[in-house]
Amino acid sequence: LQAVKDMVQGLVNQLLEEAAKQATQKGFCDSAMSKATMERDRRLREAKKLSAKLGSLHSKRSELLEENELLKDEVAKLEKDLLAATDLRTEESKENLKEIKEAKQGFEATKEAIETLVAFYKSAARKASNHDKAAAVLVQSAEEPEAGFEGSYGGKQTAAKGVISMLEVVRDDFEKSAGTTKDSEDKAADEFSKLKLQSKTDIAGKTTQKKLNEEELESAENELKSGKTQLQTTMDLLDGALRTLEDLKPQCVDSTMSYEERKAKREEELEAPKTAMCTLDKEGVEPMCKK
């Protein structure tokens, strides 16, 4: 009888030992699975966050490159237009200054000619008057047109007045032309100065913005490089967590029976030997049979 009891006790101990192992295994699996799952979820969140950041940096990089290309074209056009305007202004100024110089020279030459003619006719008139008084030999006929002075020739005064008046008109035209051209030159020079200042301001502003964009682009490139490294590290850690979960599945995940089901089955298996032991334990000395 004792041998039978020992055999039953051995069977019960074996079943209890297996149950204890299963409980210990469950504790290990619960802890390991929880830790690996938390690691997986954490790395997944980090990967999504880094991916979003990298996407934003890529967009920013593309925008900066596109804007810098546009700024480059705009600066080139402004410089080209300013160079063309400068060439036109230089040529226009050269022509205006030449015209002003010629007009002033014409004015001075005409003025000198008028002064010379006036002096000549006055001198001739004085000479003729003095000659007439001394000789008194010529008498102006009543039918002859008035010459301006009586007596010998001292220059045809009426014709002289016409020539001088014509020269005065020419002189005044030269003076007016010089003044009008100078006014046009001053106005054109002022307008060009404003255009040049505006163009240089625009060029400087766009050049500065392009430089700032290049600095920002360099920063974005560095962040992209660093972000890619971080993402690769995070993905490696995520892969590690996933591998850990896969490695735990064979020993921790029984797709056919849960731990509770296995525990219930184990208790059911223990019930039969316990009943047998207690049936044999007439004296009631076995611990498992005590109530």
C-alpha positions in Angstrom: 0.0 0.0 0.0 2.9 2.3 0.8 4.4 1.7 -2.5 1.2 2.7 -4.2 1.0 5.8 -2.1 4.6 6.7 -3.0 3.8 6.3 -6.7 0.8 8.5 -6.4 2.7 11.1 -4.4 5.4 11.0 -7.1 2.8 11.6 -9.8 1.3 14.5 -7.8 4.8 16.1 -7.2 5.6 15.8 -10.8 2.3 17.5 -11.8 2.9 20.2 -9.1 6.4 20.8 -10.4 5.2 21.2 -13.9 2.5 23.6 -12.7 5.2 25.6 -10.8 7.3 25.7 -13.9 4.4 26.9 -16.0 3.7 29.7 -13.5 7.3 30.7 -13.5 7.4 30.6 -17.3 4.2 32.7 -17.5 5.8 35.3 -15.2 8.9 35.4 -17.4 6.8 35.6 -20.6 4.5 38.3 -19.3 7.5 40.4 -18.3 9.6 39.8 -21.4 6.6 40.2 -23.8 5.5 43.4 -22.0 9.0 44.8 -22.2 9.5 43.9 -25.8 6.1 45.3 -26.7 6.8 48.6 -25.0 10.1 48.8 -26.7 8.4 48.1 -30.1 5.7 50.7 -29.5 8.2 53.3 -28.3 10.5 52.8 -31.3 7.6 52.9 -33.7 6.4 56.2 -32.3 10.0 57.6 -32.6 10.2 56.3 -36.2 6.9 58.0 -37.1 8.0 61.2 -35.5 11.4 61.2 -37.3 9.8 60.3 -40.6 7.4 63.3 -40.3 10.3 65.5 -39.4 12.4 64.3 -42.3 9.4 64.8 -44.7 9.1 68.4 -43.5 12.9 68.9 -43.9 12.7 67.5 -47.5 9.9 69.9 -48.3 11.7 72.8 -46.8 14.9 71.9 -48.7 13.0 71.7 -52.0 11.3 75.1 -51.3 14.7 76.7 -50.5 16.3 75.3 -53.6 13.4 76.5 -55.8 13.4 80.0 -54.2 17.2 80.3 -54.6 16.9 79.4 -58.3 14.2 82.1 -58.7 16.3 84.7 -56.8 19.4 83.8 -58.9 17.4 84.4 -62.1 15.9 87.7 -60.7 19.3 89.0 -59.7 20.8 88.1 -63.1 17.9 89.9 -64.9 18.2 93.0 -62.6 22.0 93.2 -63.2 21.5 92.7 -67.0 18.8 95.4 -67.1 20.9 97.8 -65.0 23.9 97.2 -67.3 21.7 97.9 -70.4 20.2 101.0 -68.8 23.7 102.2 -67.8 25.0 101.8 -71.4 21.9 103.7 -72.8 22.3 106.4 -70.2 26.0 106.8 -70.9 25.4 107.1 -74.6 22.5 109.5 -74.1 24.5 111.6 -71.7 27.4 111.7 -74.2 25.1 112.9 -77.0 23.5 115.5 -74.7 26.8 116.9 -73.5 28.0 117.0 -77.0 24.8 118.9 -78.1 25.1 121.3 -75.1 28.7 122.0 -75.9 28.0 122.6 -79.6 25.0 124.8 -78.7 27.2 126.9 -76.3 29.9 127.2 -78.9 27.3 128.3 -81.4 25.9 130.8 -78.9 29.3 132.2 -78.2 30.3 132.3 -81.9 27.0 134.0 -82.9 27.2 136.4 -80.0 30.7 137.4 -81.1 29.6 137.8 -84.7 26.8 140.1 -83.6 29.1 142.2 -81.5 31.6 142.4 -84.4 28.9 143.5 -86.8 27.4 146.0 -84.5 30.9 147.5 -83.9 31.6 147.5 -87.6 28.4 149.2 -88.6 28.7 151.8 -85.8 32.3 152.5 -86.9 31.3 152.7 -90.6 28.4 155.1 -89.7 30.7 157.4 -87.8 33.2 157.5 -90.6 30.5 158.2 -93.2 29.1 161.0 -91.1 32.5 162.7 -90.6 33.2 162.4 -94.4 29.9 164.0 -95.3 30.5 166.9 -93.1 33.9 167.5 -94.5 33.2 167.1 -98.1 29.5 168.1 -98.3 29.4 166.9 -102.0 26.7 164.3 -102.0 23.0 165.0 -101.6 20.6 162.3 -101.0 17.9 162.2 -103.6 14.3 162.3 -102.3 13.4 159.3 -104.4 16.2 157.2 -103.0 15.4 154.9 -100.1 16.7 156.1 -96.8 19.9 154.4 -95.9 20.0 155.5 -92.3 22.7 158.1 -92.7 23.2 160.8 -95.2 26.3 161.0 -97.3 29.1 158.5 -98.2 28.7 154.8 -97.5 28.9 153.8 -93.9 27.2 150.5 -94.3 23.6 149.8 -95.2 22.1 150.3 -91.8 18.7 148.8 -92.7 20.2 145.6 -94.1 22.6 145.5 -91.2 19.7 145.5 -88.7 18.1 142.6 -90.6 21.3 140.6 -90.5 21.8 141.3 -86.8 18.2 140.4 -85.9 18.6 137.1 -87.7 21.8 136.4 -85.9 20.2 137.3 -82.6 17.4 134.7 -83.4 20.1 132.1 -84.1 22.0 133.1 -80.9 18.8 132.7 -78.9 18.0 129.4 -80.5 21.5 128.1 -79.5 20.9 129.3 -76.0 17.5 127.8 -75.8 18.8 124.5 -77.2 21.6 124.4 -74.7 19.2 125.0 -71.8 16.5 122.6 -73.0 19.1 119.9 -73.6 20.6 120.5 -70.2 17.2 120.3 -68.5 16.6 117.0 -70.3 20.0 115.7 -69.3 19.5 116.7 -65.7 16.1 115.0 -65.7 17.4 111.8 -67.4 20.3 111.7 -65.0 18.0 112.1 -62.0 15.7 109.3 -63.2 18.6 107.0 -63.9 20.0 107.7 -60.4 16.7 106.6 -58.9 16.5 103.6 -61.2 20.1 102.6 -60.3 19.5 103.0 -56.6 16.3 100.9 -56.8 18.0 98.2 -58.9 21.0 98.0 -56.5 18.6 97.9 -53.5 16.7 95.1 -55.1 19.8 93.2 -56.1 21.3 93.6 -52.6 18.0 92.5 -51.0 17.7 89.4 -53.2 21.4 88.5 -52.8 21.1 88.8 -49.0 17.9 86.6 -49.0 19.7 84.1 -51.2 22.6 84.0 -48.8 20.3 83.5 -45.8 18.5 80.7 -47.7 21.8 79.0 -48.4 22.6 79.1 -44.7 19.2 77.8 -43.9 19.6 75.1 -46.6 22.9 74.0 -45.1 21.2 73.7 -41.7 18.4 71.7 -43.2 20.9 69.4 -45.0 22.7 68.8 -41.7 19.4 68.1 -39.9 18.4 65.7 -42.7 21.7 63.8 -42.4 21.4 63.6 -38.6 17.7 62.7 -38.9 18.4 59.9 -41.3 21.1 58.5 -38.9 18.6 58.7 -36.0 15.9 57.1 -38.1 18.2 54.2 -39.1 19.2 53.7 -35.4 15.5 53.7 -34.4 14.6 51.3 -37.1 17.3 49.0 -36.0 16.1 49.1 -32.5 12.5 48.5 -33.7 13.7 45.5 -35.7 15.4 44.2 -32.5 12.2 44.6 -30.5 10.2 42.8 -33.2 12.8 40.0 -33.4 12.5 39.6 -29.6 8.8 39.3 -29.8 9.1 36.7 -32.6 11.7 34.8 -30.5 9.3 34.8 -27.5 6.3 33.5 -29.4 7.3 29.8 -29.4 7.7 29.6 -25.7 5.3 32.3 -24.6 2.4 32.3 -27.1 0.5 29.0 -27.4 -2.1 29.6 -30.1 -4.0 26.4 -29.1 -4.4 26.9 -25.4 -4.1 29.9 -23.0 -2.3 29.8 -19.7 -5.6 29.8 -17.8 -6.8 26.8 -19.9 -3.5 25.0 -19.3 -3.8 25.8 -15.6 -7.4 24.4 -15.4 -6.3 21.3 -17.3 -3.3 20.8 -14.9 -5.6 21.1 -11.8 -8.0 18.6 -13.4 -5.0 16.2 -13.9 -4.0 16.7 -10.3 -7.5 15.9 -9.0 -7.4 12.2 -10.0 -4.2 11.3 -8.1 -5.2 13.4 -5.2 -8.5 11.5 -5.0 -6.6 8.2 -5.2 -4.1 9.3 -2.5 -6.8 10.4 -0.2 -8.7 7.1 -0.7 -5.6 5.2 0.3 -4.9 7.6 3.2 -7.2 5.9 5.7 -5.3 7.5 8.6 -5.6 11.0 7.1 -1.9 11.8 7.5 -1.2 13.1 4.0 -1.1 16.9 3.8 -3.0 17.1 0.6 -5.9 15.1 2.1 -6.2 17.4 5.1 -9.1 19.9 4.8 
